[in-house]
Amino acid sequence: MAKHTYNHVETYDGLVGLGLDRETDENTVIFYLQKFSDDTLMKELVKRMTDEELDEIFSLLTRLLKKHLIDSEYHSLFLKDDHP
């Protein structure tokens, strides 16, 4: 059974854009990240990215995870493991 889910991008039918309201902004970020992480897109895009761009994305995501998740959440929500 798959550990990851990407249902939002398949079911969301609202506005995709920033600046209208917080709910739309949140839905837009989820939508974009799920579209961005598509395996087919990523296989092509990462080959074209510079080392600096790869580092920038990795650093941003790591910083957000460290800032907003406690250790147990990082393991259960991000890594999808059973870390105590």
One Martini backbone bead per residue (centre of mass of N, CA, C, O) as a GRO file, in nm:
protein
   84
    1MET     BB    1   0.097   0.036   0.022
    2ALA     BB    2   0.076   0.357  -0.003
    3LYS     BB    3   0.205   0.643   0.176
    4HIS     BB    4   0.119   0.843  -0.041
    5THR     BB    5  -0.062   1.153  -0.116
    6TYR     BB    6  -0.248   1.318  -0.418
    7ASN     BB    7  -0.559   1.447  -0.416
    8HIS     BB    8  -0.591   1.752  -0.450
    9VAL     BB    9  -0.515   1.779  -0.758
   10GLU     BB   10  -0.773   1.595  -0.840
   11THR     BB   11  -1.015   1.770  -0.668
   12TYR     BB   12  -0.953   2.057  -0.712
   13ASP     BB   13  -1.181   2.350  -0.821
   14GLY     BB   14  -1.045   2.602  -0.760
   15LEU     BB   15  -0.860   2.857  -0.725
   16VAL     BB   16  -0.540   2.949  -0.882
   17GLY     BB   17  -0.401   3.168  -0.645
   18LEU     BB   18  -0.272   3.465  -0.512
   19GLY     BB   19  -0.438   3.706  -0.267
   20LEU     BB   20  -0.736   3.664  -0.181
   21ASP     BB   21  -0.691   3.423   0.039
   22ARG     BB   22  -0.588   3.189   0.257
   23GLU     BB   23  -0.733   2.939   0.140
   24THR     BB   24  -0.637   2.977  -0.152
   25ASP     BB   25  -0.337   2.980  -0.092
   26GLU     BB   26  -0.319   2.696   0.027
   27ASN     BB   27  -0.438   2.543  -0.219
   28THR     BB   28  -0.224   2.643  -0.421
   29VAL     BB   29   0.027   2.521  -0.288
   30ILE     BB   30  -0.063   2.232  -0.297
   31PHE     BB   31  -0.110   2.214  -0.599
   32TYR     BB   32   0.178   2.294  -0.693
   33LEU     BB   33   0.338   2.075  -0.539
   34GLN     BB   34   0.197   1.834  -0.672
   35LYS     BB   35   0.267   1.907  -0.961
   36PHE     BB   36   0.578   1.934  -0.919
   37SER     BB   37   0.609   1.618  -0.803
   38ASP     BB   38   0.587   1.488  -1.055
   39ASP     BB   39   0.766   1.245  -1.197
   40THR     BB   40   0.784   1.341  -1.492
   41LEU     BB   41   0.868   1.630  -1.437
   42MET     BB   42   1.118   1.582  -1.252
   43LYS     BB   43   1.295   1.421  -1.453
   44GLU     BB   44   1.333   1.681  -1.630
   45LEU     BB   45   1.391   1.926  -1.442
   46VAL     BB   46   1.650   1.837  -1.279
   47LYS     BB   47   1.838   1.832  -1.533
   48ARG     BB   48   1.802   2.166  -1.572
   49MET     BB   49   1.915   2.225  -1.309
   50THR     BB   50   2.100   2.374  -1.097
   51ASP     BB   51   2.279   2.341  -0.820
   52GLU     BB   52   2.152   2.591  -0.686
   53GLU     BB   53   1.853   2.510  -0.725
   54LEU     BB   54   1.863   2.249  -0.570
   55ASP     BB   55   1.958   2.378  -0.304
   56GLU     BB   56   1.725   2.577  -0.267
   57ILE     BB   57   1.497   2.372  -0.241
   58PHE     BB   58   1.613   2.200  -0.015
   59SER     BB   59   1.647   2.431   0.192
   60LEU     BB   60   1.356   2.524   0.210
   61LEU     BB   61   1.226   2.257   0.297
   62THR     BB   62   1.399   2.209   0.546
   63ARG     BB   63   1.329   2.472   0.694
   64LEU     BB   64   1.020   2.420   0.714
   65LEU     BB   65   1.030   2.155   0.866
   66LYS     BB   66   1.193   2.261   1.116
   67LYS     BB   67   0.989   2.496   1.192
   68HIS     BB   68   0.689   2.317   1.182
   69LEU     BB   69   0.822   2.048   1.299
   70ILE     BB   70   0.841   1.797   1.489
   71ASP     BB   71   1.004   1.510   1.508
   72SER     BB   72   0.753   1.318   1.494
   73GLU     BB   73   0.628   1.458   1.244
   74TYR     BB   74   0.857   1.419   1.050
   75HIS     BB   75   0.837   1.108   1.056
   76SER     BB   76   0.527   1.066   0.999
   77LEU     BB   77   0.468   1.288   0.763
   78PHE     BB   78   0.736   1.268   0.586
   79LEU     BB   79   0.882   0.977   0.619
   80LYS     BB   80   0.682   0.746   0.708
   81ASP     BB   81   0.753   0.652   1.001
   82ASP     BB   82   0.807   0.472   1.333
   83HIS     BB   83   0.926   0.678   1.504
   84PRO     BB   84   0.948   0.742   1.855
   0.00000   0.00000   0.00000
